[in-house]
Amino acid sequence: MIRRASHSLTYVLFLSLVATASGQCCRQSALPSPRELERFGLERAWWSQATLNVETDLLLHLTADEELLYAQSRTGIVTAFDAETGERLWSRLLGTPEAPSFPVATNSDQLVLATGMNLFALDKFNGKLLWRLNLPTHPSTAPEINDLQVYVGALDGTAYAFDLATIRQLFEDQLLPDFSDLTTVWRFRAGGAITSPPVAAGARVIFASEDGSVYSVNLDDGKLRFQFQTNGPIQAPMGRSQDALFIASDDVRFFCINLSEDNQLDGRLRWTFVSGLPILKKPRIVGQQVFITPERSGMTALSVDRGKAMWRQTKATDFLAASDQSVYASDDTGNVLILSRFDGAITGALPLREMSVRVNNDRTDRIYLATQQGLIMCLREIGADFPRYHKFPERQPMLPEFTDEQSEVPEDVPANQPGEGDPAAL
């Protein structure tokens, strides 16, 4: 076992050297120039390279939370970066190259990944393996994790909840993955495959099925709280704000339902929007706007409270990020469009077709883009030195306050200027 782990680590370190060299070669052709970015009020916060073999491997998933960015390759290598500085923190090979994998999910300190019939958990800051479970059946969605449990939806229509405290104890006792079944808190069977990653919201867990239903169950025992029925299969992941859930159905309707501790209001329909075409991508909620992208119909911004269409931009096909003034989106040729957040008008376009792997970032105002070869770039608006937290504003760190004396740099102390040719440099 030790020999196998040693070989895996050696393999990852070797690939890291290959990836770094390749990143240096392709950097100039893929990265936009500072002058080009400045025209649109943007700057490069950092660039770096994921760990992968650029000759045989490809970047598959790019995911971010408020603290870290995670790159997943097709062969199962996960690389973590500091989301603000681009520092490469760790790389780890999980699962096997032939096993299908889903995007990672995180809580405050753990990362979970479903690949094949396995569920892995790592310390998200250092990559240390915390535990591994054998799943009872094939997963159909990415997992969800909070501080108490981890949830997985399955192809056979079952949603599972696993207890984190039990998992940790069994792992410490070296009883995992053999006794994985002892970690199950509850299971709930829907009428079709689970199609949306479970959403943990307060005392409930919510998931959608291809039978057209949304199920809300108790977090502690898995008993049904409410069921919301649509007239078509649900394929897109659900979106969530603090007090509402957003659901796209194949019957070309888009729903907003209440999330409330009051049982009389919980699960009640708030509004419906007729999109005209199916919505297959997750709706993105930023502030009082929800952004949807119906197939072949561009992007529409709706008001969260009433579902009123605020604007529609036919050229935008995928949400990337948003700031107070702008929305960043992809078009069907791979450009990054800059839209006015107020009326959807296009104010700029960046030709970044090579960077086709992108984060749909509704958590902060940062723009994360990557090539399939693992070259990763973070963009931010000029002057936005600190990220704006959208999804969990209560987690926003207190910003430092500078006096005039503190903000001045003594003439005899040179500023720290990273080299232009170094990863994670401006």
Secondary structure, DSSP 8 states (H G I E B T S, - for coil): -HHHHHHHHHHHHHHHHHHHHHHHHHHHHHS--HHHHHTTTEEEEEEEE-SS-TTT--EEEEEE-SSEEEEEETTSEEEEEETTT--EEEEEE-S-TTS-B---EE-SSEEEEEETTEEEEEETTT--EEEEEE-SS-B-S--EE-SSEEEEEBTTSEEEEEEHHHHHHHHHTT-TTTTGGGGEEEEEE-SS-B-S--EEETTEEEEEBTTSEEEEEETTT--EEEEEE-SS---S--EE-SSEEEEE-TTSEEEEEE--SSTTTTT-EEEEEE-SS---S--EEETTEEEE--TTS-EEEEETTT--EEEEETT--EEEEE-SSEEEEE-TTS-EEEEETTT--EEEEE--TT--EE----SBS-EEEE-TTSEEEEEEETT--S--BSS-GGG--------HHHH---TTS------TTSTT--
